[in-house]
Amino acid sequence: MLKDKKILIGVSGSIAAYKVATLVRLLVKQGAEVQVVMTNAATEFITPLTLSTLSKKPVFSEFVKDETGSWNNHVDLGLWADVILIAPATAHTLAKCANGICDDLLTAVYLSAKCPVIFAPAMDLDMYRHGSTLENLKKLQSFGNQIVSSNYGELASGLVGEGRMAEPEELVEILKEKFDNKISQKLHGKKILITAGPTQEPIDPVRFISNHSTGKMGYAIADKLAKAGAEVTLVSGQVALSLPDDSINLVKVRSAKEMFEASEKYFSDSDIIILAAAVADYTPATVADKKIKKKEETFNIELTKTVDIAKTLGQQKRDNQMMVGFALETDNEVENAIGKIKSKNLDMIVLNSLRDAGAGFGHDTNKIRIIHRDGSMKEFDLKSKQDVAQDIVEAISARVVEN
Ligand SMILES: Cc1cc2nc3c(=O)[nH]c(=O)nc-3n(C[C@H](O)[C@H](O)[C@H](O)COP(=O)(O)O)c2cc1C
């Protein structure tokens, strides 16, 4: 998959630079053509000689090659690459790239590039969590760059926390995903709204009506999309899951009303909308302001309909937006799912069946059928939710029209 791919590795001055030797070795072994560009600070951490030996190419750091006046052409380097991976990306280099400062070869190459750019930050946990670093990461992402979340673990400072650069093997996988089935080319920079998890409809200050959704499917899809370079906003009900990718904009909600309001807020700016949440159809008509006391033998709660998020957004959908729904049916599954495509103006529906063992709520596996608006349908085997997420993302990207 990486054979003959032109990969430019930008190395900046972090202790994690030693990992680049392994990264370059792995990439060259897979047949990739690797060009290393280092900042001056990076050369203090690993020698250009090591990286030029492993990449089988001269390593560049400076604009000007020697006293003859010949120079390394940053524009050509930027245009040569199929993908640029800046790893490790220091706080300093991130800040420069986020703000258009190009006072060295690497940052000038970055500004000249037209290909996808991936940053793999590495730094101490406080530097990583500093407001300015977070702002810079957000800014870089808003320009369509992909950020590879740092790992949690022991740091060179001796502290333990987030900030460790992703391992070379992980970075190779991310690069492979970039070239995988053109998914990344199609989804890179696309704005995607995804809802996930259950809603909670309050009865009184301590009780609510909810459902068994764990959010695992929606979170797995959000992760795949983010790894493909999409700008993902995840509107999530209350779930016990951690955010799978730091680049995801997480909006936490509780009730169907909150989920609707958050979804509507991001809807018009989204290219693709995936509605994977299990939203309550009904909510208590009134919410008691004090805890309801146990008195009578029976107790009734009057329920009223919630806003139909899919239907309401479907009515506002533009021709250049794609909307994907989910259906969990117990009978007349396909018929009902096709009915939902029409009534909610969806482009595609993912049908889960509660009849299949291991599928649906709470399981780590799922078995789906994907039905398109044109009536075409594909049935998939029982798979892990990660693999199902991959199938869904592939189905979505296959319908994305390339710009
Ligand atoms: C031993 C040592 C380790 C460092 N590790 C990091 C690091 O992991 N991440 C980071 O952002 N800066 C780190 N720094 C600071 C950078 O090297 C410094 O900000 C430098 O100016 C970065 O330049 P560059 O981004 O042009 O490569 C380290 C400095 C030293 C001396």
The ligand as a Tripos MOL2 file, in Angstrom:
@<TRIPOS>MOLECULE
LIG
   31    33     1     0     0
SMALL
NO_CHARGES

@<TRIPOS>ATOM
      1 C1         16.2800   17.6860   26.0280 C.3       1 LIG1
      2 C2         15.2000   18.4890   25.3810 C.ar      1 LIG1
      3 C3         14.0380   17.8710   25.0320 C.ar      1 LIG1
      4 C4         13.0010   18.5920   24.4400 C.ar      1 LIG1
      5 N1         11.8540   17.9510   24.0850 N.ar      1 LIG1
      6 C5         10.8350   18.6550   23.5380 C.ar      1 LIG1
      7 C6          9.6380   17.9930   23.1820 C.ar      1 LIG1
      8 O1          9.4680   16.7900   23.3540 O.2       1 LIG1
      9 N2          8.6590   18.7370   22.6420 N.ar      1 LIG1
     10 C7          8.7670   20.0900   22.4270 C.ar      1 LIG1
     11 O2          7.7990   20.6880   21.9650 O.2       1 LIG1
     12 N3          9.9120   20.7140   22.7390 N.ar      1 LIG1
     13 C8         10.9380   20.0460   23.2840 C.ar      1 LIG1
     14 N4         12.1140   20.6870   23.5990 N.ar      1 LIG1
     15 C9         12.2260   22.1280   23.2960 C.3       1 LIG1
     16 C10        12.5000   22.3240   21.7810 C.3       1 LIG1
     17 O3         13.6620   21.6260   21.4220 O.3       1 LIG1
     18 C11        12.6400   23.8200   21.4860 C.3       1 LIG1
     19 O4         11.4050   24.4630   21.7060 O.3       1 LIG1
     20 C12        13.1150   24.0770   20.0660 C.3       1 LIG1
     21 O5         13.1890   25.4730   19.8780 O.3       1 LIG1
     22 C13        12.1950   23.4670   19.0460 C.3       1 LIG1
     23 O6         12.5880   23.8830   17.7590 O.3       1 LIG1
     24 P1         11.9480   23.3040   16.4450 P.3       1 LIG1
     25 O7         10.4740   23.2510   16.6360 O.co2     1 LIG1
     26 O8         12.3350   24.2760   15.3760 O.co2     1 LIG1
     27 O9         12.5510   21.9690   16.1750 O.co2     1 LIG1
     28 C14        13.1600   19.9890   24.1780 C.ar      1 LIG1
     29 C15        14.3710   20.6030   24.5330 C.ar      1 LIG1
     30 C16        15.3620   19.8700   25.1210 C.ar      1 LIG1
     31 C17        16.6690   20.5510   25.4530 C.3       1 LIG1
@<TRIPOS>BOND
     1     1     2 1
     2     2     3 ar
     3     2    30 ar
     4     3     4 ar
     5     4     5 ar
     6     4    28 ar
     7     5     6 ar
     8     6     7 ar
     9     6    13 1
    10     7     8 2
    11     7     9 ar
    12     9    10 ar
    13    10    11 2
    14    10    12 ar
    15    12    13 ar
    16    13    14 ar
    17    14    15 1
    18    14    28 ar
    19    15    16 1
    20    16    17 1
    21    16    18 1
    22    18    19 1
    23    18    20 1
    24    20    21 1
    25    20    22 1
    26    22    23 1
    27    23    24 1
    28    24    25 2
    29    24    26 1
    30    24    27 1
    31    28    29 ar
    32    29    30 ar
    33    30    31 1
@<TRIPOS>SUBSTRUCTURE
     1 LIG1         1 GROUP 0 **** ****
